Amino acid sequence: MQKEILSKVILLDNKGHLQTAGYAKRFNFEYNKANAKRRPFSLKEWDFYQVLCGSKVIQLTIGHVSYCSQVSASIIDLETGQRRDVSSTKFLPKKLPKQMPTHPEKPHVLQYFRKNMHMQFSVEEKQRKLTFSCFDKLGLRAEIDLTFTNVGKNKEKMAIATPFAKARQWYLNYKENCFVVNGVCQIDDMFVEVVDGNGLLDWGRGVWPRKHGWTWGNGSTVVDGKHFGFNIGWGFGNTSNATENMFFYDNKAYKLGTVTKKVRKNGKIRYQDEDGKFVFDMTPTFDNFTETKAPFVHNTCHQVFGTWQGKVQLDDETILEIPPFVAFCEEANNKW
């Protein structure tokens, strides 16, 4: 059962209940955050951007879990395993949660200012500008200037509203693949010049159980001069109304049902949907493992990058062969 939401809906009723669960290829949800009924400190919101350029991965995040806000930037070299990170955490923030946008596409500016750190996500109609600077006692430590360019005015995306067991718990998520990214990024001694990189936006808002986990895979490439991407995921909330499994080709989204993961004898991992319209083998190459431990918090994530190769079937039954490209699938287990 895949319930597609084709027109605008208001996300929450006056009691904070999710009104309509399902997926959309546009952002058809009005995120009325004022109606979210929750225990103190349970609302979570983030904007996460990732860039893949050759063997380099760049990640930028602004987000909060109500009682704690965090801004972070990372560069990872998938070949050498080197990584550089800069982050700022602030407990009991007064302003950041109010600044988080309620719509991922409408023009806005999301900023984070501290004495020695500034991050800004500026969303315009045709592009997104991400900038970041960080100073320490020795001077400039990190500087990032990236431009995410839209590849098509009518590009379809993945948006989903997912319920949980409790009536006032829900998740609103928007993922957009296939940005073309250019710019520069430097953290400490690692420098990356990004030329036509692949960009991803993961935009999440919600109230959900403190203990939870998920599987999430995503990647983008170019096939025959046209942009291809995919988003798969499961294990997070009640997905009986819709999954977040989709692939994208030439600005059009193709919905998938259940996707399963199977480790093969040769070490490759097979990802396949129930109808055989999405079949990929991934050869793992690097585990970007992260762990966060703090009072009342323990989060772990194995974000495994690798070489993906496979095929998809379009609506007209055309089989599209996808040459090898780099993408990831992660397994997260959290208490926060």
Buried (B, 14 or more C-beta within 10 A) or exposed (E): EEEEBEEEBEBBEEEBBBBBBBBBBBBBBEBBBEBBBBEEBBBBBBBBBBBBBEBBBBBBBBBBBBBBBBBBBBBBBBEEEEBBBBEBEBEEBEEBBEBBBBBBBEEBEBBBEEEEBBBBBBBEEEBBBBBBBBBEEEEEBBBBBBBBEBBEEEBBBBBBBBBBEEEBBBBBBBBBBBBBBBBEBBBEEBEBEBEEBBBBBBBBBBBBEEEBBBBBBBBBBBBEEBBBBBBBBBEBBBBEBBBBBBBBBBBBBBBBBEBEBEEEEEEBBBBBBEEEBBBBBBEBBBBBEBEBEEEEBBBBBBBBBBBBBBEBBBEEEEEBEBEEBBBBBBBBBBBB
